[in-house]
Amino acid sequence: MLKKTIEHILPQTITGSKYWKERFPNKKLHQKNVGRIGNLTLTYWNPNLSNKDFPQKKGKAKDIGTDAKTYISSPVIIEREISKYKNWTERSISKREKEMVDWALKRWCID
């Protein structure tokens, strides 16, 4: 049986990744964003996604309906929705965080 875990889209460790270093060029910016709720998702595939660059984690349309371990092919809806983002930046995290909060407030009828 697969186990759901929490995945950091922006990885907790970004050593050696040109993709992540270009978008989060200093430790302060990385630390500010890595633990934000907009940067987290439920996943079955944390070990497969790990510290990969966002385009690899996201996957491609050809992954849909396959057993590829990417966001776009995930059985978890909230994870599949991440694939709509072209890149993963501080702005992406903020946008997703707002979407998640808006959804929760509407879903749970919180004023």
Rosetta constraint file for C-alpha pairs under 8 A:
AtomPair CA 2 CA 44 HARMONIC 6.13 0.50
AtomPair CA 3 CA 44 HARMONIC 5.66 0.50
AtomPair CA 4 CA 42 HARMONIC 6.33 0.50
AtomPair CA 4 CA 43 HARMONIC 5.33 0.50
AtomPair CA 4 CA 44 HARMONIC 4.61 0.50
AtomPair CA 4 CA 45 HARMONIC 7.85 0.50
AtomPair CA 5 CA 42 HARMONIC 5.70 0.50
AtomPair CA 5 CA 43 HARMONIC 5.46 0.50
AtomPair CA 5 CA 44 HARMONIC 6.19 0.50
AtomPair CA 5 CA 45 HARMONIC 7.89 0.50
AtomPair CA 5 CA 46 HARMONIC 6.71 0.50
AtomPair CA 6 CA 40 HARMONIC 6.50 0.50
AtomPair CA 6 CA 41 HARMONIC 5.67 0.50
AtomPair CA 6 CA 42 HARMONIC 4.83 0.50
AtomPair CA 6 CA 43 HARMONIC 6.11 0.50
AtomPair CA 6 CA 46 HARMONIC 7.26 0.50
AtomPair CA 7 CA 40 HARMONIC 5.58 0.50
AtomPair CA 7 CA 41 HARMONIC 5.25 0.50
AtomPair CA 7 CA 42 HARMONIC 6.06 0.50
AtomPair CA 7 CA 43 HARMONIC 6.17 0.50
AtomPair CA 7 CA 46 HARMONIC 5.71 0.50
AtomPair CA 7 CA 50 HARMONIC 7.80 0.50
AtomPair CA 8 CA 12 HARMONIC 6.73 0.50
AtomPair CA 8 CA 34 HARMONIC 6.94 0.50
AtomPair CA 8 CA 35 HARMONIC 7.67 0.50
AtomPair CA 8 CA 39 HARMONIC 5.81 0.50
AtomPair CA 8 CA 40 HARMONIC 4.86 0.50
AtomPair CA 8 CA 41 HARMONIC 6.76 0.50
AtomPair CA 9 CA 39 HARMONIC 5.42 0.50
AtomPair CA 9 CA 40 HARMONIC 6.08 0.50
AtomPair CA 9 CA 41 HARMONIC 7.31 0.50
AtomPair CA 9 CA 54 HARMONIC 7.25 0.50
AtomPair CA 9 CA 88 HARMONIC 7.96 0.50
AtomPair CA 10 CA 20 HARMONIC 7.48 0.50
AtomPair CA 10 CA 33 HARMONIC 7.95 0.50
AtomPair CA 10 CA 34 HARMONIC 5.92 0.50
AtomPair CA 10 CA 39 HARMONIC 6.38 0.50
AtomPair CA 10 CA 51 HARMONIC 7.95 0.50
AtomPair CA 10 CA 54 HARMONIC 7.67 0.50
AtomPair CA 10 CA 88 HARMONIC 7.41 0.50
AtomPair CA 11 CA 34 HARMONIC 6.88 0.50
AtomPair CA 11 CA 50 HARMONIC 6.96 0.50
AtomPair CA 11 CA 51 HARMONIC 5.33 0.50
AtomPair CA 11 CA 52 HARMONIC 7.87 0.50
AtomPair CA 12 CA 34 HARMONIC 6.24 0.50
AtomPair CA 12 CA 51 HARMONIC 7.77 0.50
AtomPair CA 13 CA 51 HARMONIC 6.82 0.50
AtomPair CA 14 CA 20 HARMONIC 6.27 0.50
AtomPair CA 14 CA 21 HARMONIC 7.01 0.50
AtomPair CA 14 CA 51 HARMONIC 6.70 0.50
AtomPair CA 17 CA 21 HARMONIC 6.10 0.50
AtomPair CA 17 CA 52 HARMONIC 7.99 0.50
AtomPair CA 17 CA 53 HARMONIC 7.06 0.50
AtomPair CA 18 CA 22 HARMONIC 6.01 0.50
AtomPair CA 19 CA 23 HARMONIC 6.69 0.50
AtomPair CA 19 CA 53 HARMONIC 6.04 0.50
AtomPair CA 19 CA 54 HARMONIC 7.79 0.50
AtomPair CA 20 CA 24 HARMONIC 5.79 0.50
AtomPair CA 20 CA 25 HARMONIC 7.58 0.50
AtomPair CA 20 CA 53 HARMONIC 6.71 0.50
AtomPair CA 21 CA 25 HARMONIC 4.71 0.50
AtomPair CA 21 CA 26 HARMONIC 7.55 0.50
AtomPair CA 23 CA 88 HARMONIC 7.84 0.50
AtomPair CA 23 CA 89 HARMONIC 5.95 0.50
AtomPair CA 23 CA 90 HARMONIC 7.88 0.50
AtomPair CA 24 CA 29 HARMONIC 5.85 0.50
AtomPair CA 24 CA 30 HARMONIC 5.47 0.50
AtomPair CA 24 CA 89 HARMONIC 7.58 0.50
AtomPair CA 24 CA 90 HARMONIC 7.96 0.50
AtomPair CA 25 CA 29 HARMONIC 7.18 0.50
AtomPair CA 25 CA 30 HARMONIC 7.59 0.50
AtomPair CA 26 CA 30 HARMONIC 6.38 0.50
AtomPair CA 27 CA 31 HARMONIC 6.00 0.50
AtomPair CA 28 CA 32 HARMONIC 6.06 0.50
AtomPair CA 29 CA 33 HARMONIC 6.44 0.50
AtomPair CA 30 CA 34 HARMONIC 5.85 0.50
AtomPair CA 31 CA 35 HARMONIC 7.29 0.50
AtomPair CA 32 CA 36 HARMONIC 7.67 0.50
AtomPair CA 33 CA 39 HARMONIC 7.19 0.50
AtomPair CA 33 CA 90 HARMONIC 6.76 0.50
AtomPair CA 33 CA 93 HARMONIC 7.54 0.50
AtomPair CA 34 CA 39 HARMONIC 6.30 0.50
AtomPair CA 35 CA 39 HARMONIC 6.67 0.50
AtomPair CA 35 CA 40 HARMONIC 7.41 0.50
AtomPair CA 36 CA 40 HARMONIC 6.96 0.50
AtomPair CA 36 CA 93 HARMONIC 7.67 0.50
AtomPair CA 36 CA 97 HARMONIC 7.87 0.50
AtomPair CA 37 CA 97 HARMONIC 6.18 0.50
AtomPair CA 38 CA 93 HARMONIC 4.88 0.50
AtomPair CA 38 CA 94 HARMONIC 6.40 0.50
AtomPair CA 38 CA 95 HARMONIC 7.69 0.50
AtomPair CA 38 CA 96 HARMONIC 5.17 0.50
AtomPair CA 38 CA 97 HARMONIC 3.96 0.50
AtomPair CA 38 CA 98 HARMONIC 7.75 0.50
AtomPair CA 38 CA 100 HARMONIC 7.30 0.50
AtomPair CA 39 CA 93 HARMONIC 5.60 0.50
AtomPair CA 39 CA 96 HARMONIC 7.87 0.50
AtomPair CA 39 CA 97 HARMONIC 7.68 0.50
AtomPair CA 41 CA 78 HARMONIC 7.01 0.50
AtomPair CA 41 CA 79 HARMONIC 6.05 0.50
AtomPair CA 42 CA 76 HARMONIC 7.26 0.50
AtomPair CA 42 CA 78 HARMONIC 7.40 0.50
AtomPair CA 42 CA 79 HARMONIC 6.57 0.50
AtomPair CA 43 CA 74 HARMONIC 7.70 0.50
AtomPair CA 43 CA 76 HARMONIC 6.86 0.50
AtomPair CA 43 CA 79 HARMONIC 6.84 0.50
AtomPair CA 45 CA 49 HARMONIC 6.18 0.50
AtomPair CA 45 CA 69 HARMONIC 6.29 0.50
AtomPair CA 45 CA 70 HARMONIC 7.98 0.50
AtomPair CA 46 CA 50 HARMONIC 5.66 0.50
AtomPair CA 48 CA 69 HARMONIC 6.72 0.50
AtomPair CA 49 CA 57 HARMONIC 5.73 0.50
AtomPair CA 49 CA 69 HARMONIC 7.43 0.50
AtomPair CA 49 CA 70 HARMONIC 7.32 0.50
AtomPair CA 52 CA 56 HARMONIC 6.20 0.50
AtomPair CA 52 CA 57 HARMONIC 6.26 0.50
AtomPair CA 53 CA 57 HARMONIC 6.40 0.50
AtomPair CA 54 CA 58 HARMONIC 5.81 0.50
AtomPair CA 54 CA 87 HARMONIC 6.84 0.50
AtomPair CA 54 CA 88 HARMONIC 6.40 0.50
AtomPair CA 55 CA 59 HARMONIC 6.17 0.50
AtomPair CA 55 CA 87 HARMONIC 7.35 0.50
AtomPair CA 56 CA 70 HARMONIC 7.34 0.50
AtomPair CA 57 CA 69 HARMONIC 7.89 0.50
AtomPair CA 57 CA 70 HARMONIC 5.14 0.50
AtomPair CA 57 CA 71 HARMONIC 6.08 0.50
AtomPair CA 58 CA 70 HARMONIC 5.43 0.50
AtomPair CA 58 CA 71 HARMONIC 4.77 0.50
AtomPair CA 58 CA 72 HARMONIC 5.86 0.50
AtomPair CA 58 CA 82 HARMONIC 7.17 0.50
AtomPair CA 58 CA 83 HARMONIC 5.18 0.50
AtomPair CA 59 CA 63 HARMONIC 6.40 0.50
AtomPair CA 59 CA 70 HARMONIC 5.06 0.50
AtomPair CA 59 CA 71 HARMONIC 6.30 0.50
AtomPair CA 59 CA 72 HARMONIC 5.75 0.50
AtomPair CA 59 CA 73 HARMONIC 7.56 0.50
AtomPair CA 59 CA 83 HARMONIC 7.40 0.50
AtomPair CA 60 CA 64 HARMONIC 7.55 0.50
AtomPair CA 60 CA 72 HARMONIC 6.80 0.50
AtomPair CA 61 CA 72 HARMONIC 7.13 0.50
AtomPair CA 63 CA 67 HARMONIC 7.49 0.50
AtomPair CA 63 CA 68 HARMONIC 5.76 0.50
AtomPair CA 63 CA 70 HARMONIC 7.46 0.50
AtomPair CA 63 CA 72 HARMONIC 6.78 0.50
AtomPair CA 63 CA 73 HARMONIC 5.67 0.50
AtomPair CA 64 CA 68 HARMONIC 7.98 0.50
AtomPair CA 64 CA 72 HARMONIC 6.18 0.50
AtomPair CA 64 CA 73 HARMONIC 4.70 0.50
AtomPair CA 65 CA 73 HARMONIC 6.16 0.50
AtomPair CA 66 CA 73 HARMONIC 6.60 0.50
AtomPair CA 67 CA 73 HARMONIC 7.15 0.50
AtomPair CA 68 CA 73 HARMONIC 6.33 0.50
AtomPair CA 69 CA 73 HARMONIC 6.66 0.50
AtomPair CA 69 CA 74 HARMONIC 6.91 0.50
AtomPair CA 70 CA 74 HARMONIC 6.22 0.50
AtomPair CA 71 CA 79 HARMONIC 5.47 0.50
AtomPair CA 71 CA 80 HARMONIC 4.91 0.50
AtomPair CA 71 CA 81 HARMONIC 7.68 0.50
AtomPair CA 71 CA 82 HARMONIC 6.53 0.50
AtomPair CA 71 CA 83 HARMONIC 5.91 0.50
AtomPair CA 72 CA 79 HARMONIC 7.48 0.50
AtomPair CA 72 CA 80 HARMONIC 4.70 0.50
AtomPair CA 72 CA 81 HARMONIC 7.40 0.50
AtomPair CA 72 CA 82 HARMONIC 7.53 0.50
AtomPair CA 72 CA 83 HARMONIC 5.31 0.50
AtomPair CA 73 CA 80 HARMONIC 6.55 0.50
AtomPair CA 74 CA 79 HARMONIC 6.35 0.50
AtomPair CA 74 CA 80 HARMONIC 5.59 0.50
AtomPair CA 75 CA 79 HARMONIC 7.97 0.50
AtomPair CA 75 CA 80 HARMONIC 7.50 0.50
AtomPair CA 76 CA 80 HARMONIC 6.36 0.50
AtomPair CA 77 CA 81 HARMONIC 6.31 0.50
AtomPair CA 78 CA 82 HARMONIC 7.07 0.50
AtomPair CA 79 CA 83 HARMONIC 7.64 0.50
AtomPair CA 85 CA 92 HARMONIC 7.27 0.50
AtomPair CA 87 CA 92 HARMONIC 7.45 0.50
AtomPair CA 88 CA 92 HARMONIC 5.55 0.50
AtomPair CA 88 CA 93 HARMONIC 7.14 0.50
AtomPair CA 89 CA 93 HARMONIC 6.33 0.50
AtomPair CA 90 CA 94 HARMONIC 6.28 0.50
AtomPair CA 91 CA 95 HARMONIC 6.13 0.50
AtomPair CA 92 CA 96 HARMONIC 6.06 0.50
AtomPair CA 93 CA 97 HARMONIC 5.98 0.50
AtomPair CA 94 CA 98 HARMONIC 6.23 0.50
AtomPair CA 95 CA 99 HARMONIC 6.31 0.50
AtomPair CA 96 CA 100 HARMONIC 6.11 0.50
AtomPair CA 97 CA 101 HARMONIC 6.21 0.50
AtomPair CA 98 CA 102 HARMONIC 6.04 0.50
AtomPair CA 99 CA 103 HARMONIC 6.06 0.50
AtomPair CA 100 CA 104 HARMONIC 6.15 0.50
AtomPair CA 101 CA 105 HARMONIC 6.12 0.50
AtomPair CA 102 CA 106 HARMONIC 6.19 0.50
AtomPair CA 103 CA 107 HARMONIC 5.84 0.50
AtomPair CA 104 CA 108 HARMONIC 5.87 0.50
AtomPair CA 104 CA 110 HARMONIC 7.98 0.50
AtomPair CA 105 CA 109 HARMONIC 5.64 0.50
AtomPair CA 105 CA 110 HARMONIC 4.89 0.50
AtomPair CA 105 CA 111 HARMONIC 7.08 0.50
AtomPair CA 106 CA 110 HARMONIC 6.68 0.50
